[in-house]
Amino acid sequence: MDEHINAVNFPGSEWEKVRRYAMVIEWSDEDQLFLVSIPDFPGAHTHGRTRAEAAAMGEEVIALLLDGEVKPPPPRFTAMSYPVRPEAEVGEFITAGNVR
């Protein structure tokens, strides 16, 4: 596949599948880059100069892996589509003395 996969040329319904997979983004002092690993696809790694670039690269890797998988693994880690406590405000957290 020679075409660069991104949100612009990847179908919306397929892009939603990409977003179901978790990524771990960590700063590397040694490499001076953000490193990305994808737990559901062992051995899948990428990187970026910024956190946003690393996240975009991670999504691209997931899209490429899903495109090539006959039966991709189900996502193990899923984000909730709704807030846990929608009534909670950031100020509530700060005034409770939770910020150091």
MOPAC internal coordinates of N, CA, C and O (Angstrom, degrees):
PM7 1SCF
backbone

  N    0.0000 0     0.00 0     0.00 0    0    0    0
  C    1.4499 1     0.00 0     0.00 0    1    0    0
  C    1.5267 1   108.13 1     0.00 0    2    1    0
  O    1.2310 1   120.54 1   -67.55 1    3    2    1
  N    1.3043 1   116.57 1   112.45 1    3    2    1
  C    1.4602 1   121.68 1  -177.64 1    5    3    2
  C    1.5206 1   112.64 1   -87.79 1    6    5    3
  O    1.2310 1   120.59 1   157.96 1    7    6    5
  N    1.3065 1   116.48 1   -22.04 1    7    6    5
  C    1.4567 1   120.99 1  -174.98 1    9    7    6
  C    1.5272 1   111.61 1   -74.66 1   10    9    7
  O    1.2310 1   120.94 1   -43.11 1   11   10    9
  N    1.3151 1   115.81 1   136.89 1   11   10    9
  C    1.4678 1   121.88 1   178.00 1   13   11   10
  C    1.5242 1   107.96 1   -74.24 1   14   13   11
  O    1.2310 1   120.23 1   -57.96 1   15   14   13
  N    1.3270 1   117.17 1   122.04 1   15   14   13
  C    1.4594 1   121.05 1  -179.63 1   17   15   14
  C    1.5182 1   109.25 1   -87.57 1   18   17   15
  O    1.2310 1   120.53 1   -50.25 1   19   18   17
  N    1.3083 1   116.58 1   129.75 1   19   18   17
  C    1.4570 1   121.60 1   173.21 1   21   19   18
  C    1.5169 1   108.61 1  -156.57 1   22   21   19
  O    1.2310 1   120.82 1     1.85 1   23   22   21
  N    1.3140 1   116.04 1  -178.15 1   23   22   21
  C    1.4620 1   120.38 1  -176.01 1   25   23   22
  C    1.5173 1   112.38 1   -61.34 1   26   25   23
  O    1.2310 1   119.79 1   155.72 1   27   26   25
  N    1.3231 1   118.01 1   -24.28 1   27   26   25
  C    1.4514 1   121.00 1  -176.89 1   29   27   26
  C    1.5207 1   111.48 1   -72.70 1   30   29   27
  O    1.2310 1   119.61 1   139.22 1   31   30   29
  N    1.3447 1   118.34 1   -40.78 1   31   30   29
  C    1.4617 1   119.17 1  -174.94 1   33   31   30
  C    1.5274 1   114.16 1  -115.56 1   34   33   31
  O    1.2310 1   119.43 1  -161.99 1   35   34   33
  N    1.3135 1   118.69 1    18.01 1   35   34   33
  C    1.4598 1   122.71 1   176.18 1   37   35   34
  C    1.5251 1   106.25 1  -111.05 1   38   37   35
  O    1.2310 1   119.10 1   -53.70 1   39   38   37
  N    1.3285 1   119.31 1   126.30 1   39   38   37
  C    1.4710 1   121.07 1  -176.05 1   41   39   38
  C    1.5231 1   112.59 1   -53.57 1   42   41   39
  O    1.2310 1   120.57 1   -38.88 1   43   42   41
  N    1.3277 1   116.51 1   141.12 1   43   42   41
  C    1.4625 1   122.49 1  -176.44 1   45   43   42
  C    1.5135 1   114.26 1   -53.19 1   46   45   43
  O    1.2310 1   120.33 1   135.18 1   47   46   45
  N    1.3402 1   116.97 1   -44.82 1   47   46   45
  C    1.4641 1   119.37 1  -179.18 1   49   47   46
  C    1.5211 1   111.06 1   -65.41 1   50   49   47
  O    1.2310 1   120.35 1   144.55 1   51   50   49
  N    1.3173 1   116.93 1   -35.45 1   51   50   49
  C    1.4706 1   121.11 1   178.01 1   53   51   50
  C    1.5285 1   110.14 1   -72.27 1   54   53   51
  O    1.2310 1   120.64 1   144.26 1   55   54   53
  N    1.3331 1   116.38 1   -35.74 1   55   54   53
  C    1.4680 1   119.84 1  -179.61 1   57   55   54
  C    1.5217 1   110.67 1   -64.71 1   58   57   55
  O    1.2310 1   120.44 1   145.82 1   59   58   57
  N    1.3358 1   116.76 1   -34.18 1   59   58   57
  C    1.4657 1   120.55 1   177.40 1   61   59   58
  C    1.5275 1   110.71 1   -62.69 1   62   61   59
  O    1.2310 1   119.87 1   145.82 1   63   62   61
  N    1.3282 1   117.85 1   -34.18 1   63   62   61
  C    1.4723 1   121.03 1   176.93 1   65   63   62
  C    1.5253 1   110.43 1   -64.88 1   66   65   63
  O    1.2310 1   120.67 1   142.04 1   67   66   65
  N    1.3181 1   116.33 1   -37.96 1   67   66   65
  C    1.4691 1   121.28 1   178.98 1   69   67   66
  C    1.5191 1   109.79 1   -61.18 1   70   69   67
  O    1.2310 1   120.49 1   136.66 1   71   70   69
  N    1.3032 1   116.68 1   -43.34 1   71   70   69
  C    1.4664 1   121.88 1  -175.66 1   73   71   70
  C    1.5248 1   113.79 1   -70.05 1   74   73   71
  O    1.2310 1   119.98 1   171.37 1   75   74   73
  N    1.3255 1   117.65 1    -8.63 1   75   74   73
  C    1.4700 1   120.93 1   178.44 1   77   75   74
  C    1.5284 1   112.60 1   -79.93 1   78   77   75
  O    1.2310 1   120.25 1   165.58 1   79   78   77
  N    1.3208 1   117.13 1   -14.42 1   79   78   77
  C    1.4597 1   121.53 1  -177.32 1   81   79   78
  C    1.5280 1   110.75 1   -93.76 1   82   81   79
  O    1.2310 1   121.09 1   -39.80 1   83   82   81
  N    1.3178 1   115.53 1   140.20 1   83   82   81
  C    1.4667 1   121.49 1  -178.91 1   85   83   82
  C    1.5223 1   110.85 1   -82.31 1   86   85   83
  O    1.2310 1   121.80 1   -28.50 1   87   86   85
  N    1.3238 1   114.17 1   151.50 1   87   86   85
  C    1.4581 1   121.86 1   173.33 1   89   87   86
  C    1.5188 1   107.72 1  -129.06 1   90   89   87
  O    1.2310 1   120.72 1   -33.45 1   91   90   89
  N    1.3153 1   116.23 1   146.55 1   91   90   89
  C    1.4585 1   121.35 1   172.89 1   93   91   90
  C    1.5227 1   105.93 1  -109.86 1   94   93   91
  O    1.2310 1   120.92 1   -58.76 1   95   94   93
  N    1.3344 1   115.85 1   121.24 1   95   94   93
  C    1.4646 1   121.18 1  -179.28 1   97   95   94
  C    1.5195 1   107.78 1  -115.10 1   98   97   95
  O    1.2310 1   120.95 1   -57.75 1   99   98   97
  N    1.3311 1   115.80 1   122.25 1   99   98   97
  C    1.4653 1   121.64 1  -177.87 1  101   99   98
  C    1.5240 1   109.82 1  -131.92 1  102  101   99
  O    1.2310 1   120.69 1   -34.98 1  103  102  101
  N    1.3223 1   116.28 1   145.02 1  103  102  101
  C    1.4562 1   121.78 1   175.38 1  105  103  102
  C    1.5284 1   109.56 1   -80.11 1  106  105  103
  O    1.2310 1   120.26 1   -43.90 1  107  106  105
  N    1.3239 1   117.11 1   136.10 1  107  106  105
  C    1.4572 1   122.05 1   176.38 1  109  107  106
  C    1.5246 1   108.64 1  -112.74 1  110  109  107
  O    1.2310 1   120.61 1   -67.88 1  111  110  109
  N    1.3399 1   116.45 1   112.12 1  111  110  109
  C    1.4660 1   119.85 1   176.12 1  113  111  110
  C    1.5252 1   110.48 1   -63.39 1  114  113  111
  O    1.2310 1   120.85 1   143.17 1  115  114  113
  N    1.3271 1   115.99 1   -36.83 1  115  114  113
  C    1.4595 1   120.72 1  -178.12 1  117  115  114
  C    1.5312 1   111.74 1   -63.91 1  118  117  115
  O    1.2310 1   120.73 1   134.76 1  119  118  117
  N    1.3340 1   116.21 1   -45.24 1  119  118  117
  C    1.4723 1   120.59 1  -177.54 1  121  119  118
  C    1.5170 1   113.65 1   -91.62 1  122  121  119
  O    1.2310 1   120.54 1   165.12 1  123  122  121
  N    1.3507 1   116.57 1   -14.88 1  123  122  121
  C    1.4604 1   121.83 1  -175.04 1  125  123  122
  C    1.5291 1   111.39 1    56.34 1  126  125  123
  O    1.2310 1   121.65 1  -137.68 1  127  126  125
  N    1.3471 1   114.44 1    42.32 1  127  126  125
  C    1.4630 1   123.23 1   179.89 1  129  127  126
  C    1.5237 1   109.24 1  -143.42 1  130  129  127
  O    1.2310 1   120.76 1   -18.89 1  131  130  129
  N    1.3135 1   116.16 1   161.11 1  131  130  129
  C    1.4575 1   121.26 1   169.46 1  133  131  130
  C    1.5245 1   106.90 1   -88.12 1  134  133  131
  O    1.2310 1   120.25 1   -55.38 1  135  134  133
  N    1.3160 1   117.12 1   124.62 1  135  134  133
  C    1.4558 1   122.83 1   179.97 1  137  135  134
  C    1.5198 1   109.35 1   -99.68 1  138  137  135
  O    1.2310 1   120.87 1   -39.33 1  139  138  137
  N    1.3263 1   115.95 1   140.67 1  139  138  137
  C    1.4565 1   121.75 1  -177.36 1  141  139  138
  C    1.5235 1   109.56 1  -121.45 1  142  141  139
  O    1.2310 1   120.79 1   -47.77 1  143  142  141
  N    1.3242 1   116.10 1   132.23 1  143  142  141
  C    1.4645 1   120.46 1   170.20 1  145  143  142
  C    1.5248 1   107.11 1  -125.46 1  146  145  143
  O    1.2310 1   121.09 1   -26.35 1  147  146  145
  N    1.3278 1   115.51 1   153.65 1  147  146  145
  C    1.4606 1   121.47 1  -177.67 1  149  147  146
  C    1.5252 1   107.39 1  -121.50 1  150  149  147
  O    1.2310 1   120.13 1   -77.97 1  151  150  149
  N    1.3408 1   117.35 1   102.03 1  151  150  149
  C    1.4656 1   121.41 1  -172.90 1  153  151  150
  C    1.5271 1   115.31 1   -54.44 1  154  153  151
  O    1.2310 1   119.80 1   144.70 1  155  154  153
  N    1.3236 1   117.98 1   -35.30 1  155  154  153
  C    1.4641 1   120.37 1  -178.24 1  157  155  154
  C    1.5224 1   113.63 1   -74.73 1  158  157  155
  O    1.2310 1   120.24 1   167.13 1  159  158  157
  N    1.3211 1   117.14 1   -12.87 1  159  158  157
  C    1.4609 1   122.52 1   178.00 1  161  159  158
  C    1.5315 1   107.99 1  -125.60 1  162  161  159
  O    1.2310 1   120.09 1   -98.06 1  163  162  161
  N    1.3333 1   117.43 1    81.94 1  163  162  161
  C    1.4674 1   120.06 1  -177.27 1  165  163  162
  C    1.5319 1   111.83 1   -52.53 1  166  165  163
  O    1.2310 1   121.38 1   -45.84 1  167  166  165
  N    1.3078 1   114.97 1   134.16 1  167  166  165
  C    1.4601 1   120.72 1  -179.76 1  169  167  166
  C    1.5192 1   114.21 1    89.69 1  170  169  167
  O    1.2310 1   120.20 1   172.76 1  171  170  169
  N    1.3316 1   117.22 1    -7.24 1  171  170  169
  C    1.4688 1   120.52 1   179.09 1  173  171  170
  C    1.5192 1   109.04 1   -85.07 1  174  173  171
  O    1.2310 1   120.63 1   -60.73 1  175  174  173
  N    1.3246 1   116.41 1   119.27 1  175  174  173
  C    1.4542 1   123.00 1  -178.60 1  177  175  174
  C    1.5205 1   109.59 1  -140.75 1  178  177  175
  O    1.2310 1   121.30 1   -25.64 1  179  178  177
  N    1.3128 1   115.12 1   154.36 1  179  178  177
  C    1.4597 1   121.84 1   171.61 1  181  179  178
  C    1.5217 1   106.95 1  -155.92 1  182  181  179
  O    1.2310 1   120.13 1     8.43 1  183  182  181
  N    1.3149 1   117.36 1  -171.57 1  183  182  181
  C    1.4625 1   120.25 1  -178.60 1  185  183  182
  C    1.5256 1   109.91 1  -156.96 1  186  185  183
  O    1.2310 1   121.28 1    -9.72 1  187  186  185
  N    1.3313 1   115.16 1   170.28 1  187  186  185
  C    1.4593 1   121.40 1   176.34 1  189  187  186
  C    1.5070 1   110.30 1  -157.59 1  190  189  187
  O    1.2310 1   120.70 1   -23.13 1  191  190  189
  N    1.3248 1   116.27 1   156.87 1  191  190  189
  C    1.4734 1   120.98 1   179.51 1  193  191  190
  C    1.5229 1   111.40 1   -73.43 1  194  193  191
  O    1.2310 1   120.61 1   151.12 1  195  194  193
  N    1.3304 1   116.44 1   -28.88 1  195  194  193
  C    1.4605 1   121.34 1   177.65 1  197  195  194
  C    1.5263 1   107.87 1  -123.16 1  198  197  195
  O    1.2310 1   120.81 1   -15.70 1  199  198  197
  N    1.3366 1   116.05 1   164.30 1  199  198  197
  C    1.4744 1   119.42 1   178.20 1  201  199  198
  C    1.5299 1   109.59 1   -61.33 1  202  201  199
  O    1.2310 1   120.12 1   138.33 1  203  202  201
  N    1.3299 1   117.38 1   -41.67 1  203  202  201
  C    1.4704 1   120.99 1  -179.54 1  205  203  202
  C    1.5251 1   110.93 1   -63.48 1  206  205  203
  O    1.2310 1   120.53 1   136.78 1  207  206  205
  N    1.3268 1   116.59 1   -43.22 1  207  206  205
  C    1.4587 1   120.04 1   178.76 1  209  207  206
  C    1.5299 1   110.28 1   -64.41 1  210  209  207
  O    1.2310 1   120.17 1   139.66 1  211  210  209
  N    1.3285 1   117.28 1   -40.34 1  211  210  209
  C    1.4629 1   121.29 1   179.00 1  213  211  210
  C    1.5351 1   110.36 1   -62.93 1  214  213  211
  O    1.2310 1   120.25 1   137.10 1  215  214  213
  N    1.3364 1   117.13 1   -42.90 1  215  214  213
  C    1.4669 1   120.89 1   178.62 1  217  215  214
  C    1.5250 1   110.69 1   -62.93 1  218  217  215
  O    1.2310 1   120.19 1   136.85 1  219  218  217
  N    1.3296 1   117.23 1   -43.15 1  219  218  217
  C    1.4662 1   121.03 1   178.82 1  221  219  218
  C    1.5258 1   110.82 1   -63.58 1  222  221  219
  O    1.2310 1   120.45 1   139.17 1  223  222  221
  N    1.3181 1   116.75 1   -40.83 1  223  222  221
  C    1.4668 1   120.53 1   178.69 1  225  223  222
  C    1.5266 1   110.32 1   -66.37 1  226  225  223
  O    1.2310 1   120.70 1   141.07 1  227  226  225
  N    1.3436 1   116.27 1   -38.93 1  227  226  225
  C    1.4636 1   120.20 1   177.61 1  229  227  226
  C    1.5196 1   111.51 1   -62.19 1  230  229  227
  O    1.2310 1   120.48 1   136.76 1  231  230  229
  N    1.3287 1   116.69 1   -43.24 1  231  230  229
  C    1.4620 1   120.33 1   177.92 1  233  231  230
  C    1.5230 1   110.92 1   -63.78 1  234  233  231
  O    1.2310 1   120.59 1   143.01 1  235  234  233
  N    1.3107 1   116.48 1   -36.99 1  235  234  233
  C    1.4637 1   119.87 1   178.36 1  237  235  234
  C    1.5254 1   110.81 1   -65.43 1  238  237  235
  O    1.2310 1   120.21 1   138.47 1  239  238  237
  N    1.3376 1   117.21 1   -41.53 1  239  238  237
  C    1.4632 1   120.98 1   178.19 1  241  239  238
  C    1.5221 1   110.00 1   -62.13 1  242  241  239
  O    1.2310 1   120.26 1   135.37 1  243  242  241
  N    1.3369 1   117.11 1   -44.63 1  243  242  241
  C    1.4644 1   120.58 1   178.87 1  245  243  242
  C    1.5257 1   110.07 1   -60.67 1  246  245  243
  O    1.2310 1   120.20 1   135.66 1  247  246  245
  N    1.3293 1   117.22 1   -44.34 1  247  246  245
  C    1.4717 1   121.18 1   179.17 1  249  247  246
  C    1.5200 1   110.72 1   -59.60 1  250  249  247
  O    1.2310 1   120.40 1   136.38 1  251  250  249
  N    1.3153 1   116.84 1   -43.62 1  251  250  249
  C    1.4682 1   120.38 1   179.48 1  253  251  250
  C    1.5247 1   110.84 1   -64.54 1  254  253  251
  O    1.2310 1   120.50 1   139.07 1  255  254  253
  N    1.3306 1   116.65 1   -40.93 1  255  254  253
  C    1.4604 1   120.12 1   179.36 1  257  255  254
  C    1.5293 1   111.54 1   -66.97 1  258  257  255
  O    1.2310 1   120.35 1   138.25 1  259  258  257
  N    1.3204 1   116.94 1   -41.75 1  259  258  257
  C    1.4625 1   120.07 1   178.45 1  261  259  258
  C    1.5192 1   111.25 1   -65.63 1  262  261  259
  O    1.2310 1   120.85 1   144.34 1  263  262  261
  N    1.3231 1   115.99 1   -35.66 1  263  262  261
  C    1.4596 1   121.14 1   179.90 1  265  263  262
  C    1.5251 1   110.93 1   -65.22 1  266  265  263
  O    1.2310 1   120.46 1   148.66 1  267  266  265
  N    1.3280 1   116.73 1   -31.34 1  267  266  265
  C    1.4546 1   120.38 1  -176.97 1  269  267  266
  C    1.5156 1   114.86 1   -96.97 1  270  269  267
  O    1.2310 1   119.93 1   169.04 1  271  270  269
  N    1.3312 1   117.74 1   -10.96 1  271  270  269
  C    1.4693 1   121.69 1  -177.18 1  273  271  270
  C    1.5228 1   110.76 1   -83.10 1  274  273  271
  O    1.2310 1   120.91 1   -46.48 1  275  274  273
  N    1.3452 1   115.87 1   133.52 1  275  274  273
  C    1.4524 1   120.06 1   174.16 1  277  275  274
  C    1.5292 1   109.05 1   -70.00 1  278  277  275
  O    1.2310 1   120.64 1   131.62 1  279  278  277
  N    1.3220 1   116.37 1   -48.38 1  279  278  277
  C    1.4635 1   121.36 1   175.83 1  281  279  278
  C    1.5241 1   107.02 1  -135.46 1  282  281  279
  O    1.2310 1   120.01 1   -85.86 1  283  282  281
  N    1.3405 1   117.59 1    94.14 1  283  282  281
  C    1.4689 1   119.98 1  -177.58 1  285  283  282
  C    1.5237 1   111.01 1   -65.75 1  286  285  283
  O    1.2310 1   120.66 1   -26.46 1  287  286  285
  N    1.3337 1   116.35 1   153.54 1  287  286  285
  C    1.4621 1   118.40 1   177.71 1  289  287  286
  C    1.5248 1   110.34 1   -68.10 1  290  289  287
  O    1.2310 1   120.34 1   -31.29 1  291  290  289
  N    1.3260 1   116.95 1   148.71 1  291  290  289
  C    1.4694 1   118.09 1   176.28 1  293  291  290
  C    1.5213 1   109.11 1   -69.53 1  294  293  291
  O    1.2310 1   119.98 1   -32.85 1  295  294  293
  N    1.3274 1   117.64 1   147.15 1  295  294  293
  C    1.4647 1   119.20 1   177.62 1  297  295  294
  C    1.5227 1   110.21 1   -64.53 1  298  297  295
  O    1.2310 1   120.30 1   -49.93 1  299  298  297
  N    1.3283 1   117.03 1   130.07 1  299  298  297
  C    1.4628 1   121.63 1   179.30 1  301  299  298
  C    1.5157 1   111.91 1   -86.06 1  302  301  299
  O    1.2310 1   120.69 1   147.91 1  303  302  301
  N    1.3178 1   116.28 1   -32.09 1  303  302  301
  C    1.4497 1   121.79 1  -177.97 1  305  303  302
  C    1.5155 1   107.38 1  -111.59 1  306  305  303
  O    1.2310 1   120.56 1   -55.77 1  307  306  305
  N    1.3174 1   116.54 1   124.23 1  307  306  305
  C    1.4534 1   118.36 1   179.96 1  309  307  306
  C    1.5187 1   110.02 1  -128.02 1  310  309  307
  O    1.2310 1   121.32 1   -36.78 1  311  310  309
  N    1.2882 1   115.08 1   143.22 1  311  310  309
  C    1.4614 1   120.93 1   176.43 1  313  311  310
  C    1.5141 1   108.07 1   -85.99 1  314  313  311
  O    1.2310 1   120.85 1   -33.18 1  315  314  313
  N    1.3071 1   115.98 1   146.82 1  315  314  313
  C    1.4583 1   119.72 1   176.56 1  317  315  314
  C    1.5185 1   108.87 1   -75.72 1  318  317  315
  O    1.2310 1   120.85 1   -37.06 1  319  318  317
  N    1.2964 1   115.99 1   142.94 1  319  318  317
  C    1.4607 1   120.32 1  -179.78 1  321  319  318
  C    1.5212 1   112.12 1   -85.07 1  322  321  319
  O    1.2310 1   120.65 1  -176.84 1  323  322  321
  N    1.3358 1   116.37 1     3.16 1  323  322  321
  C    1.4601 1   120.44 1  -179.66 1  325  323  322
  C    1.5309 1   108.47 1  -141.00 1  326  325  323
  O    1.2310 1   119.57 1   -24.46 1  327  326  325
  N    1.3305 1   118.43 1   155.54 1  327  326  325
  C    1.4616 1   120.45 1   178.47 1  329  327  326
  C    1.5230 1   111.02 1   -67.23 1  330  329  327
  O    1.2310 1   120.65 1   -33.19 1  331  330  329
  N    1.3117 1   116.37 1   146.81 1  331  330  329
  C    1.4550 1   120.33 1   179.08 1  333  331  330
  C    1.5172 1   109.99 1   -65.84 1  334  333  331
  O    1.2310 1   120.69 1   133.20 1  335  334  333
  N    1.3238 1   116.29 1   -46.80 1  335  334  333
  C    1.4688 1   121.73 1   177.54 1  337  335  334
  C    1.5172 1   107.91 1  -129.62 1  338  337  335
  O    1.2310 1   119.60 1   -93.24 1  339  338  337
  N    1.3117 1   118.38 1    86.76 1  339  338  337
  C    1.4658 1   119.69 1  -175.79 1  341  339  338
  C    1.5198 1   113.45 1   -60.45 1  342  341  339
  O    1.2310 1   120.06 1   156.43 1  343  342  341
  N    1.3423 1   117.48 1   -23.57 1  343  342  341
  C    1.4613 1   119.74 1  -178.60 1  345  343  342
  C    1.5258 1   112.57 1   -79.81 1  346  345  343
  O    1.2310 1   120.18 1   165.50 1  347  346  345
  N    1.3210 1   117.26 1   -14.50 1  347  346  345
  C    1.4651 1   120.68 1  -178.65 1  349  347  346
  C    1.5213 1   110.09 1   -71.62 1  350  349  347
  O    1.2310 1   120.96 1   -41.01 1  351  350  349
  N    1.2812 1   115.77 1   138.99 1  351  350  349
  C    1.4573 1   122.39 1   178.25 1  353  351  350
  C    1.5190 1   108.68 1  -114.08 1  354  353  351
  O    1.2310 1   119.83 1   -27.90 1  355  354  353
  N    1.3085 1   117.92 1   152.10 1  355  354  353
  C    1.4585 1   122.10 1   178.19 1  357  355  354
  C    1.5142 1   109.88 1   -58.94 1  358  357  355
  O    1.2310 1   119.78 1   138.64 1  359  358  357
  N    1.3154 1   118.02 1   -41.36 1  359  358  357
  C    1.4550 1   121.94 1   179.43 1  361  359  358
  C    1.5179 1   112.27 1   -58.57 1  362  361  359
  O    1.2310 1   120.54 1   145.99 1  363  362  361
  N    1.3213 1   116.57 1   -34.01 1  363  362  361
  C    1.4558 1   122.38 1   178.11 1  365  363  362
  C    1.5373 1   109.80 1   -62.33 1  366  365  363
  O    1.2310 1   120.80 1   139.48 1  367  366  365
  N    1.3087 1   116.07 1   -40.52 1  367  366  365
  C    1.4602 1   121.82 1   179.48 1  369  367  366
  C    1.5275 1   110.63 1   -67.35 1  370  369  367
  O    1.2310 1   120.85 1   136.04 1  371  370  369
  N    1.3157 1   115.98 1   -43.96 1  371  370  369
  C    1.4705 1   121.16 1  -177.24 1  373  371  370
  C    1.5328 1   110.44 1   -68.42 1  374  373  371
  O    1.2310 1   120.17 1   134.17 1  375  374  373
  N    1.3260 1   117.28 1   -45.83 1  375  374  373
  C    1.4641 1   119.48 1  -177.62 1  377  375  374
  C    1.5283 1   112.26 1   -68.70 1  378  377  375
  O    1.2310 1   120.05 1   161.77 1  379  378  377
  N    1.3014 1   117.50 1   -18.23 1  379  378  377
  C    1.4598 1   120.57 1   177.63 1  381  379  378
  C    1.5243 1   111.37 1   -79.59 1  382  381  379
  O    1.2310 1   120.31 1  -177.35 1  383  382  381
  N    1.3337 1   117.01 1     2.65 1  383  382  381
  C    1.4598 1   121.36 1   177.46 1  385  383  382
  C    1.5077 1   113.84 1    79.47 1  386  385  383
  O    1.2310 1   119.91 1  -154.33 1  387  386  385
  N    1.3297 1   117.77 1    25.67 1  387  386  385
  C    1.4568 1   121.02 1  -177.54 1  389  387  386
  C    1.5242 1   113.72 1   -90.69 1  390  389  387
  O    1.2310 1   119.87 1  -178.31 1  391  390  389
  N    1.3121 1   117.85 1     1.69 1  391  390  389
  C    1.4670 1   120.32 1  -179.73 1  393  391  390
  C    1.5168 1   108.12 1  -106.52 1  394  393  391
  O    1.2310 1   120.87 1   -49.43 1  395  394  393
  N    1.2895 1   115.94 1   130.57 1  395  394  393
  C    1.4682 1   120.85 1   179.65 1  397  395  394
  C    1.4943 1   110.49 1  -105.51 1  398  397  395
  O    1.2310 1   120.10 1   180.00 1  399  398  397

